[in-house]
């Protein structure tokens, strides 16, 4: 259980959290929300004891492990798999000690503990997490130095998930994941066996992976039951009640004050007037809820072009003479809203670069409208901003002939007000940098806007504003995003990038999500037709299935008995006097553990068949 008791913390004289308290039961999954700058990341640092409180206390169980994602995995020559395995420091220490220990009693203790923490299946578990986050089998064996910073952040995430701390603290984990990785993380967190605290602006993740929302507002913490949509409904109802109460109280105050003003000078009414003055003094003020500052994006409107604005016929594209995508026959009109779907590495970014004329085709024909202007936004552009310059300086360089007032108006149209206009980019938040990059990408009113993960670092209010702006935008939009909420509200066409081809995806996003979660992402036309409804099994068939269930159950019982006996043997210090023999018995235990996993799977399969047959 995590107890936050009356905590207060300030930064540079500004109080972020004051007298805040909340209790989070063990095993709960909690999403943490609040405006940018409210102190969410600071709260994480307080929980990890990285910051000193001015008042109050954080209470966690004495031996509880608190884990979060490291800033980045070093670019060394250690493989991804070994890097993730090393994240479980207890297992790594025990494995290292097992290599050098000579005392039989200590060796027995080590082996017993390794069995307790399921150390023998560690490589399989670590590999599964890395695959879920988008790495291939070949990449898992590659060194960290072979990957960019964004990919190494995925390795850091894999490491903390593998180590399974008692309190898992994740700060915007989907910022460096694609849609497939985000969906995998969503299901992983929902099954995570310990407490999860998650800072996120991903609405879908906050609806599916957590059971409570912790709201940081006005320096206080409030815990709400349910996902993000439940939270917004509850908050809206509370705000409506609070606004009505404030309005009613204001009317009461006005009535009382009117009586006092009229009769305070009359002796006959003096007592009544004084009584109402005391009532006014004792009345506890109900403050109407503050309206959130209006978040805006204002995309300039391009002139209308005759369709199609872009056509690809028999196009192939790739790198260094090797095609990534082939036989592309695509058409884009100015009113299209297209989402690119596909697993990592299939070629979504390659297609985006081709459409934006950042990558030349290897073959085929591309026809562009002669007046076509293309805007392109990708996360790397945010990283390429000049940190020592202000947004105003960036805009002045792009539009040298525009007067300062109009430059400021352009910035304001993307939510960058007077305070941010002349602030160095290095001091802006991630969301403000993303806004500036989006502004720069759309300065010339593009007819086609290609957005690669535009919501990274944007808070929920900004994402909703982006949805609204894209809906009103009169140009074509091509989207790559892990934000299912954004895709579902903006896209009206889906293209699946798979096996070197790009084809229309006829199902909806929910169907695509189900396919990804089941591991079956074959295009609809390639899927086998559903099998006819099975006939009801005969009595003999049911008896045979029951016999198979009993057989599987017996196998599991025998393997369980063998496993228990091997654990006893491995816990015997005398075994380790002969190291060669100890290695043999350890291998036998690992083999039995693997056989147990297979036997349990066969047992569950047999039970499912029996249940389907009606037996």
C-alpha positions as CSV (number, residue, x, y, z in Angstrom):
1,X,0.0,0.0,0.0
2,X,1.2,3.5,-0.9
3,X,0.2,6.2,1.6
4,X,0.8,9.9,0.7
5,X,0.2,11.9,3.8
6,X,-0.3,15.7,3.8
7,X,2.7,16.3,1.5
8,X,3.9,19.8,0.4
9,X,6.6,20.6,-2.2
10,X,7.7,23.8,-3.9
11,X,10.0,24.6,-6.9
12,X,11.7,28.0,-7.0
13,X,9.2,29.5,-4.6
14,X,6.2,28.1,-6.5
15,X,4.1,25.6,-4.6
16,X,3.3,22.6,-6.7
17,X,1.7,20.3,-4.1
18,X,0.3,21.5,-0.8
19,X,-1.3,19.4,1.9
20,X,-2.0,16.5,-0.5
21,X,-3.0,13.1,0.7
22,X,-4.1,9.8,-0.9
23,X,-3.9,6.1,-0.2
24,X,-3.4,3.6,-3.1
25,X,-4.1,0.0,-2.2
26,X,-1.6,-2.7,-3.2
27,X,-2.0,-4.0,-6.7
28,X,-4.1,-1.1,-8.0
29,X,-3.4,0.3,-11.5
30,X,-3.7,4.1,-11.3
31,X,-3.5,6.7,-14.1
32,X,-2.2,10.1,-13.0
33,X,-3.5,13.1,-14.9
34,X,-3.3,16.9,-14.6
35,X,-2.4,20.0,-16.6
36,X,1.2,20.3,-17.9
37,X,3.4,21.7,-15.2
38,X,1.0,20.7,-12.4
39,X,3.7,18.5,-10.8
40,X,3.0,14.9,-12.0
41,X,6.6,14.0,-12.8
42,X,7.7,15.8,-9.6
43,X,5.3,13.5,-7.6
44,X,7.1,10.5,-9.1
45,X,10.4,11.9,-8.0
46,X,9.0,12.4,-4.5
47,X,7.8,8.8,-4.3
48,X,11.2,7.6,-5.4
49,X,12.8,9.8,-2.6
50,X,14.8,11.8,-5.1
51,X,13.3,15.1,-3.7
52,X,13.0,16.3,-0.1
53,X,9.5,17.2,1.1
54,X,8.8,20.4,2.9
55,X,6.1,18.6,4.9
56,X,4.2,15.4,5.1
57,X,5.4,11.9,4.3
58,X,5.4,9.1,1.7
59,X,4.8,5.6,3.2
60,X,5.6,2.4,1.4
61,X,6.3,-1.1,2.7
62,X,9.9,-1.3,4.0
63,X,11.2,-3.9,1.5
64,X,9.1,-2.7,-1.5
65,X,10.9,-2.1,-4.7
66,X,10.0,1.1,-6.7
67,X,11.0,1.0,-10.3
68,X,10.8,3.4,-13.3
69,X,12.2,3.7,-16.8
70,X,15.8,4.9,-16.9
71,X,16.6,8.0,-18.9
72,X,18.2,5.8,-21.6
73,X,20.1,2.5,-22.0
74,X,23.8,3.1,-22.7
75,X,24.9,2.5,-26.3
76,X,27.3,-0.3,-25.4
77,X,28.0,-3.7,-26.9
78,X,25.8,-5.7,-24.5
79,X,22.9,-7.4,-26.3
80,X,19.4,-6.3,-25.8
81,X,18.5,-9.6,-24.1
82,X,21.4,-9.4,-21.6
83,X,20.6,-5.7,-20.9
84,X,17.0,-6.6,-20.0
85,X,18.1,-9.7,-17.9
86,X,20.5,-7.4,-16.0
87,X,17.6,-5.2,-15.0
88,X,16.5,-7.9,-12.5
89,X,19.4,-7.1,-10.1
90,X,18.6,-9.8,-7.6
91,X,18.6,-12.5,-10.3
92,X,21.8,-11.1,-11.9
93,X,23.5,-11.0,-8.5
94,X,22.5,-14.6,-7.6
95,X,23.6,-15.9,-11.0
96,X,27.0,-14.2,-10.6
97,X,27.4,-15.6,-7.1
98,X,26.4,-19.1,-8.2
99,X,29.4,-19.1,-10.5
100,X,31.9,-18.5,-7.7
101,X,30.2,-19.8,-4.5
102,X,32.0,-22.8,-2.9
103,X,30.0,-23.2,0.4
104,X,27.4,-26.0,-0.3
105,X,24.9,-24.4,2.1
106,X,25.1,-21.0,0.4
107,X,24.9,-22.7,-3.1
108,X,21.7,-24.5,-1.9
109,X,20.3,-21.2,-0.7
110,X,21.1,-19.5,-4.1
111,X,19.5,-22.3,-6.1
112,X,16.4,-22.3,-3.9
113,X,16.0,-18.6,-4.3
114,X,16.6,-18.8,-8.1
115,X,13.8,-21.4,-8.3
116,X,11.5,-19.1,-6.2
117,X,11.9,-16.2,-8.6
118,X,11.5,-18.4,-11.7
119,X,15.0,-17.6,-12.8
120,X,15.1,-20.5,-15.3
121,X,12.4,-19.0,-17.5
122,X,14.0,-15.5,-17.4
123,X,15.4,-15.5,-21.0
124,X,12.0,-16.5,-22.4
125,X,10.2,-13.8,-20.4
126,X,12.7,-11.1,-21.4
127,X,12.5,-12.1,-25.0
128,X,8.7,-12.0,-25.0
129,X,8.7,-8.4,-23.5
130,X,11.2,-7.3,-26.2
131,X,9.1,-8.8,-28.9
132,X,6.0,-7.2,-27.6
133,X,7.8,-3.8,-27.7
134,X,8.6,-4.3,-31.4
135,X,12.0,-6.0,-31.6
136,X,12.6,-9.0,-33.9
137,X,14.4,-12.2,-32.8
138,X,17.5,-11.1,-34.6
139,X,17.5,-7.7,-33.1
140,X,17.2,-9.1,-29.5
141,X,20.7,-10.6,-29.9
142,X,22.1,-7.4,-31.3
143,X,24.1,-4.9,-29.1
144,X,22.5,-1.7,-27.8
145,X,24.9,0.4,-29.8
146,X,23.1,-0.7,-33.0
147,X,20.0,1.2,-32.0
148,X,19.0,4.9,-31.8
149,X,18.0,6.7,-28.6
150,X,14.3,6.1,-29.2
151,X,14.8,2.4,-29.5
152,X,17.1,2.2,-26.5
153,X,14.2,3.8,-24.5
154,X,12.2,0.8,-25.5
155,X,14.9,-1.4,-24.1
156,X,14.9,0.6,-20.8
157,X,11.1,0.1,-20.7
158,X,11.6,-3.6,-21.3
159,X,14.1,-3.8,-18.4
160,X,11.8,-2.3,-15.8
161,X,8.8,-4.4,-16.9
162,X,11.0,-7.5,-16.7
163,X,12.3,-6.7,-13.2
164,X,8.6,-6.4,-12.0
165,X,9.0,-3.9,-9.1
166,X,6.3,-3.8,-6.4
167,X,5.6,-0.2,-7.5
168,X,5.9,0.4,-11.2
169,X,6.1,4.1,-12.1
170,X,5.8,4.9,-15.8
171,X,5.9,8.5,-17.2
172,X,4.5,8.7,-20.7
173,X,5.7,5.3,-21.8
174,X,3.9,5.3,-25.2
175,X,5.8,8.4,-26.4
176,X,8.5,6.1,-27.9
177,X,6.1,3.2,-28.9
178,X,4.2,2.7,-32.1
179,X,0.5,1.6,-32.2
180,X,1.4,-2.1,-31.9
181,X,3.8,-1.6,-29.0
182,X,1.2,0.7,-27.3
183,X,-1.5,-2.0,-27.6
184,X,0.9,-4.7,-26.3
185,X,1.8,-2.5,-23.3
186,X,-1.9,-1.8,-22.6
187,X,-2.6,-5.6,-22.2
188,X,0.6,-6.2,-20.3
189,X,-0.1,-3.5,-17.7
190,X,-3.7,-4.8,-17.2
191,X,-2.2,-8.1,-16.2
192,X,0.8,-6.7,-14.2
193,X,0.8,-8.4,-10.8
194,X,1.8,-5.4,-8.7
195,X,0.9,-1.7,-8.3
196,X,1.2,0.6,-11.3
197,X,1.3,4.4,-11.3
198,X,1.0,5.7,-14.9
199,X,1.4,9.3,-16.1
200,X,-0.1,9.3,-19.6
201,X,-2.0,11.5,-22.0
202,X,-3.1,8.5,-24.1
203,X,-6.9,8.3,-23.6
204,X,-7.2,4.7,-24.8
205,X,-4.4,3.5,-22.4
206,X,-6.0,5.3,-19.5
207,X,-9.4,3.7,-20.3
208,X,-8.2,0.1,-20.6
209,X,-5.0,-0.4,-18.5
210,X,-6.0,1.3,-15.2
211,X,-8.8,1.1,-12.8
212,X,-8.4,4.4,-11.1
213,X,-7.5,8.0,-12.0
214,X,-5.4,10.2,-9.6
215,X,-6.0,13.8,-10.5
216,X,-3.5,16.5,-9.5
217,X,-5.3,19.8,-9.5
218,X,-5.0,23.0,-7.5
219,X,-2.0,21.4,-5.6
220,X,-4.2,18.6,-4.3
221,X,-4.6,14.9,-5.1
222,X,-8.0,13.3,-5.7
223,X,-8.5,9.6,-6.5
224,X,-11.4,8.6,-8.8
225,X,-12.7,5.1,-9.6
226,X,-12.7,4.0,-13.2
227,X,-10.9,4.9,-16.4
228,X,-10.4,8.3,-18.0
229,X,-13.9,8.5,-19.5
230,X,-15.4,7.7,-16.1
231,X,-13.2,10.4,-14.6
232,X,-14.3,13.0,-17.1
233,X,-18.0,12.3,-16.5
234,X,-17.6,12.4,-12.8
235,X,-15.6,15.7,-13.0
236,X,-18.1,17.3,-15.3
237,X,-20.9,16.4,-12.9
238,X,-18.9,17.8,-9.9
239,X,-18.1,21.0,-11.8
240,X,-21.7,21.5,-12.7
241,X,-22.7,21.1,-9.0
242,X,-19.9,23.4,-7.8
243,X,-20.8,26.0,-10.4
244,X,-24.5,25.9,-9.4
245,X,-23.6,26.1,-5.7
246,X,-21.3,29.1,-6.3
247,X,-24.0,30.9,-8.3
248,X,-26.6,30.2,-5.6
249,X,-24.3,31.5,-2.9
250,X,-23.5,34.6,-4.9
251,X,-27.2,35.3,-5.1
252,X,-27.5,34.8,-1.3
253,X,-24.6,37.2,-0.7
254,X,-26.1,39.8,-2.9
255,X,-29.5,39.5,-1.1
256,X,-27.9,39.8,2.3
257,X,-25.6,42.6,1.3
258,X,-28.6,44.5,-0.2
259,X,-30.5,44.2,3.1
260,X,-27.4,45.5,5.1
261,X,-26.9,48.4,2.7
262,X,-30.5,49.5,2.9
263,X,-31.1,49.2,6.7
264,X,-27.8,49.5,8.5
265,X,-28.5,53.2,9.2
266,X,-32.0,52.6,10.6
267,X,-32.2,52.0,14.3
268,X,-35.3,49.8,14.0
269,X,-33.5,47.5,11.6
270,X,-30.0,47.7,13.1
271,X,-30.1,44.3,14.8
272,X,-31.3,42.5,11.7
273,X,-28.7,44.2,9.6
274,X,-25.9,43.3,12.1
275,X,-27.2,39.7,12.1
276,X,-26.9,39.5,8.3
277,X,-23.4,41.0,8.4
278,X,-22.4,38.1,10.7
279,X,-24.0,35.6,8.3
280,X,-21.9,37.1,5.5
281,X,-18.7,36.8,7.6
282,X,-19.4,33.2,8.5
283,X,-20.4,32.1,5.0
284,X,-17.7,29.8,3.6
285,X,-17.0,30.9,0.0
286,X,-17.8,28.4,-2.7
287,X,-15.5,29.1,-5.7
288,X,-16.8,28.4,-9.2
289,X,-14.5,26.0,-11.0
290,X,-12.0,27.6,-13.3
291,X,-12.5,26.9,-16.9
292,X,-9.5,25.3,-18.5
293,X,-7.6,27.6,-20.8
294,X,-8.7,27.1,-24.4
295,X,-6.3,24.9,-26.3
296,X,-6.1,25.7,-30.0
297,X,-4.5,24.7,-33.3
298,X,-5.2,26.9,-36.3
299,X,-4.2,25.3,-39.6
300,X,-4.1,27.6,-42.6
301,X,-6.6,26.7,-45.3
302,X,-5.1,25.7,-48.7
303,X,-6.8,26.5,-52.0
304,X,-8.8,23.6,-53.5
305,X,-7.0,21.5,-56.2
306,X,-8.6,19.2,-58.7
307,X,-8.4,15.5,-57.8
308,X,-6.3,13.5,-57.5
309,X,-3.6,15.5,-55.8
310,X,-1.3,12.5,-55.8
311,X,-1.2,9.2,-57.6
312,X,1.2,6.3,-57.5
313,X,1.2,3.7,-60.2
314,X,3.5,0.6,-59.9
315,X,5.8,2.4,-57.6
316,X,8.6,0.7,-55.6
317,X,10.7,2.4,-53.0
318,X,13.5,1.5,-50.6
319,X,17.1,2.1,-49.6
320,X,20.4,1.3,-51.2
321,X,18.8,-0.5,-54.1
322,X,16.7,-2.8,-51.9
323,X,12.9,-2.3,-52.2
324,X,10.9,-2.0,-49.0
325,X,7.6,-1.4,-50.7
326,X,6.6,-2.6,-54.2
327,X,3.8,-2.3,-56.7
328,X,2.2,0.6,-55.0
329,X,-1.0,1.7,-56.7
330,X,-2.5,4.5,-54.6
331,X,-4.5,7.7,-54.9
332,X,-4.9,10.6,-52.6
333,X,-7.6,13.3,-52.9
334,X,-7.7,16.5,-51.0
335,X,-10.6,15.4,-48.7
336,X,-8.9,12.1,-47.7
337,X,-8.2,11.3,-44.0
338,X,-5.9,8.2,-44.1
339,X,-4.4,6.3,-41.2
340,X,-1.4,4.0,-42.0
341,X,-1.5,0.7,-40.1
342,X,1.1,-2.0,-39.9
343,X,3.7,-3.5,-37.6
344,X,7.0,-1.8,-36.9
345,X,9.5,-2.2,-39.8
346,X,6.9,-2.9,-42.4
347,X,7.5,0.5,-44.1
348,X,5.0,3.1,-42.8
349,X,7.8,5.7,-42.3
350,X,9.2,4.8,-45.8
351,X,5.8,5.5,-47.3
352,X,5.5,8.8,-45.5
353,X,8.9,9.9,-46.8
354,X,7.9,8.8,-50.4
355,X,4.6,10.7,-50.2
356,X,6.3,13.9,-48.9
357,X,9.0,13.7,-51.6
358,X,11.7,13.1,-49.1
359,X,12.6,9.7,-50.7
360,X,12.8,9.1,-54.4
361,X,11.0,6.1,-56.0
362,X,13.1,3.2,-57.4
363,X,10.5,2.5,-60.1
364,X,7.0,3.3,-61.3
365,X,5.3,6.6,-61.8
366,X,4.3,9.3,-59.3
367,X,1.9,12.0,-60.5
368,X,1.6,15.1,-58.3
369,X,-0.7,18.1,-58.9
370,X,1.6,20.9,-60.2
371,X,0.5,23.2,-57.3
372,X,0.7,20.5,-54.6
373,X,2.2,21.6,-51.3
374,X,3.0,18.9,-48.7
375,X,3.5,19.5,-45.0
376,X,5.5,16.9,-43.0
377,X,5.8,16.4,-39.3
378,X,7.8,13.8,-37.5
379,X,9.2,13.5,-34.0
380,X,12.8,14.0,-35.1
381,X,11.9,17.5,-36.3
382,X,11.1,18.5,-32.7
383,X,14.6,17.3,-31.7
384,X,16.1,19.5,-34.5
385,X,14.7,22.8,-33.2
386,X,17.3,25.4,-32.1
387,X,17.3,25.2,-28.4
388,X,19.0,28.6,-27.9
389,X,16.4,30.5,-30.0
390,X,12.9,31.5,-29.3
391,X,9.8,30.4,-31.3
392,X,9.6,34.0,-32.6
393,X,13.1,33.7,-34.0
394,X,12.2,30.4,-35.6
395,X,9.2,31.9,-37.3
396,X,11.0,35.1,-38.3
397,X,13.6,32.9,-40.2
398,X,10.8,31.0,-42.0
399,X,8.8,34.2,-42.8
400,X,11.3,37.0,-42.9
401,X,8.9,39.5,-44.5
402,X,6.1,39.2,-42.0
403,X,5.7,41.9,-39.3
404,X,6.1,40.9,-35.6
405,X,2.5,41.2,-34.7
406,X,1.4,38.8,-37.4
407,X,4.2,36.4,-36.3
408,X,2.9,36.5,-32.8
409,X,-0.6,35.9,-34.1
410,X,0.6,32.7,-35.9
411,X,2.2,31.5,-32.7
412,X,-0.9,32.2,-30.7
413,X,-2.9,30.1,-33.2
414,X,-0.9,27.1,-32.1
415,X,-1.3,27.8,-28.3
416,X,2.1,29.6,-27.9
417,X,1.2,32.8,-26.2
418,X,3.1,36.0,-25.4
419,X,5.1,34.2,-22.5
420,X,6.3,31.5,-24.8
421,X,7.0,33.5,-27.9
422,X,10.3,34.9,-26.7
423,X,11.3,32.0,-24.4
424,X,14.3,29.9,-25.5
425,X,13.1,26.6,-27.0
426,X,15.3,24.7,-24.6
427,X,13.1,26.0,-21.7
428,X,9.8,25.0,-23.3
429,X,7.9,21.9,-22.5
430,X,7.8,18.9,-24.8
431,X,4.2,19.8,-25.8
432,X,5.2,23.4,-26.6
433,X,8.1,22.3,-28.8
434,X,5.7,19.9,-30.6
435,X,3.3,22.8,-31.2
436,X,6.1,24.9,-32.7
437,X,7.2,22.1,-35.0
438,X,3.6,21.6,-36.2
439,X,3.3,25.3,-36.9
440,X,6.5,25.3,-38.9
441,X,5.3,22.2,-40.9
442,X,2.0,24.0,-41.9
443,X,3.2,27.5,-42.6
444,X,2.6,27.4,-46.3
445,X,-1.0,26.0,-46.0
446,X,-0.2,22.5,-47.4
447,X,-2.7,20.6,-49.4
448,X,-1.4,17.3,-48.0
449,X,-0.4,17.0,-44.3
450,X,1.6,14.0,-43.3
451,X,1.9,13.5,-39.5
452,X,4.1,10.8,-38.0
453,X,3.3,10.5,-34.2
454,X,2.0,14.1,-33.8
455,X,0.6,13.5,-30.3
456,X,3.9,12.7,-28.5
457,X,4.3,15.2,-25.6
458,X,0.8,16.7,-26.2
459,X,-1.5,16.6,-23.2
460,X,-5.1,15.4,-23.5
461,X,-6.5,18.9,-24.0
462,X,-4.0,19.5,-26.8
463,X,-4.8,16.2,-28.4
464,X,-8.5,17.0,-28.4
465,X,-7.7,20.4,-30.0
466,X,-5.6,18.7,-32.6
467,X,-8.5,16.4,-33.5
468,X,-10.8,19.4,-33.8
469,X,-8.3,21.2,-36.1
470,X,-7.7,18.2,-38.3
471,X,-11.5,17.7,-38.6
472,X,-11.9,21.3,-39.9
473,X,-8.8,21.2,-42.0
474,X,-9.5,21.3,-45.8
475,X,-6.4,19.5,-46.9
476,X,-5.7,15.8,-47.1
477,X,-4.2,14.1,-44.0
478,X,-2.0,11.0,-43.7
479,X,-1.6,9.8,-40.1
480,X,0.8,7.5,-38.3
481,X,0.0,7.3,-34.6
482,X,-0.2,5.0,-31.6
483,X,-3.1,7.1,-30.3
484,X,-6.2,5.0,-31.2
485,X,-8.5,7.8,-30.0
486,X,-7.0,10.3,-32.5
487,X,-7.1,7.8,-35.3
488,X,-10.7,6.8,-34.6
489,X,-11.9,10.4,-34.7
490,X,-9.9,11.7,-37.7
491,X,-9.3,8.9,-40.1
492,X,-12.0,7.7,-42.6
493,X,-9.7,5.5,-44.6
494,X,-7.2,2.8,-43.4
495,X,-4.2,1.6,-45.3
496,X,-2.4,-1.5,-44.2
497,X,1.3,-1.6,-44.8
498,X,2.4,-5.2,-44.8
499,X,4.7,-7.6,-46.7
500,X,6.0,-4.9,-49.0
501,X,2.5,-3.8,-50.1
502,X,0.0,-1.1,-49.2
503,X,-3.6,-2.0,-49.4
504,X,-7.0,-0.7,-48.1
505,X,-8.0,-2.2,-44.8
506,X,-11.7,-2.8,-44.9
507,X,-12.4,-3.5,-41.3
508,X,-12.4,-0.8,-38.6
509,X,-9.8,0.1,-35.9
510,X,-11.4,-2.1,-33.3
511,X,-11.1,-5.1,-35.6
512,X,-7.4,-4.2,-36.3
513,X,-6.8,-3.9,-32.5
514,X,-8.2,-7.4,-31.9
515,X,-6.1,-8.8,-34.7
516,X,-2.9,-7.3,-33.2
517,X,-3.7,-8.6,-29.7
518,X,-4.4,-12.1,-31.0
519,X,-1.2,-12.0,-33.2
520,X,-3.2,-12.5,-36.4
521,X,-2.8,-9.4,-38.6
522,X,-3.4,-11.0,-42.0
523,X,-5.4,-8.8,-44.4
524,X,-9.1,-9.7,-44.6
525,X,-8.8,-11.1,-48.1
526,X,-6.0,-13.5,-47.0
527,X,-7.8,-14.9,-44.0
528,X,-9.3,-18.4,-44.3
529,X,-13.1,-18.6,-44.4
530,X,-14.6,-19.3,-40.9
531,X,-15.2,-23.0,-40.3
532,X,-18.8,-24.1,-40.3
533,X,-20.5,-24.5,-36.9
534,X,-19.3,-27.8,-35.5
535,X,-21.9,-30.5,-35.0
536,X,-22.7,-31.8,-31.6
537,X,-20.2,-34.4,-30.4
538,X,-21.3,-38.0,-30.0
539,X,-21.2,-39.8,-26.6
540,X,-18.2,-41.8,-27.7
541,X,-16.3,-38.6,-28.8
542,X,-17.1,-37.0,-25.4
543,X,-15.8,-40.0,-23.6
544,X,-12.6,-39.9,-25.6
545,X,-12.2,-36.2,-24.8
546,X,-12.7,-36.9,-21.1
547,X,-10.1,-39.6,-21.3
548,X,-7.7,-37.2,-22.9
549,X,-8.3,-34.6,-20.1
550,X,-7.6,-37.3,-17.5
551,X,-4.4,-38.3,-19.3
552,X,-3.2,-34.7,-19.4
553,X,-4.1,-34.2,-15.8
554,X,-2.1,-37.2,-14.8
555,X,0.9,-35.9,-16.8
556,X,0.7,-32.6,-15.0
557,X,0.5,-34.3,-11.6
558,X,3.6,-36.5,-12.4
559,X,5.6,-33.5,-13.6
560,X,4.6,-31.6,-10.5
561,X,5.8,-34.4,-8.3
562,X,9.1,-34.6,-10.3
563,X,9.5,-30.8,-10.0
564,X,9.0,-30.9,-6.2
565,X,11.5,-33.7,-5.8
566,X,14.1,-31.9,-7.9
567,X,13.6,-28.7,-5.9
568,X,14.3,-30.7,-2.7
569,X,17.4,-32.2,-4.3
570,X,18.7,-28.8,-5.6
571,X,18.2,-27.4,-2.1
572,X,20.5,-30.0,-0.6
573,X,24.0,-28.5,0.0
574,X,25.7,-31.8,-0.5
575,X,24.8,-31.8,-4.1
576,X,27.1,-28.9,-4.8
577,X,30.2,-30.7,-3.6
578,X,30.2,-32.2,-7.1
579,X,29.7,-29.3,-9.4
580,X,29.3,-31.4,-12.6
581,X,26.5,-33.4,-11.0
582,X,24.9,-30.1,-9.8
583,X,24.9,-28.8,-13.4
584,X,23.2,-32.0,-14.6
585,X,20.4,-31.8,-12.0
586,X,19.9,-28.1,-12.8
587,X,19.4,-28.9,-16.4
588,X,17.0,-31.7,-15.5
589,X,15.0,-29.2,-13.4
590,X,14.9,-26.7,-16.4
591,X,13.7,-29.6,-18.7
592,X,11.0,-30.6,-16.3
593,X,9.9,-26.9,-16.0
594,X,9.6,-26.6,-19.8
595,X,7.8,-30.0,-19.9
596,X,5.4,-28.7,-17.2
597,X,4.6,-25.6,-19.3
598,X,3.8,-27.8,-22.4
599,X,1.7,-30.2,-20.3
600,X,-0.3,-27.5,-18.8
601,X,-1.0,-26.0,-22.2
602,X,-2.1,-29.4,-23.5
603,X,-4.3,-29.9,-20.5
604,X,-6.0,-26.5,-21.0
605,X,-6.5,-27.3,-24.7
606,X,-8.1,-30.6,-23.8
607,X,-10.4,-29.0,-21.3
608,X,-11.4,-26.4,-23.9
609,X,-12.2,-29.1,-26.5
610,X,-14.3,-31.0,-24.0
611,X,-16.2,-27.8,-23.0
612,X,-16.8,-26.9,-26.7
613,X,-18.1,-30.5,-27.3
614,X,-20.6,-30.0,-24.5
615,X,-19.1,-32.6,-22.2
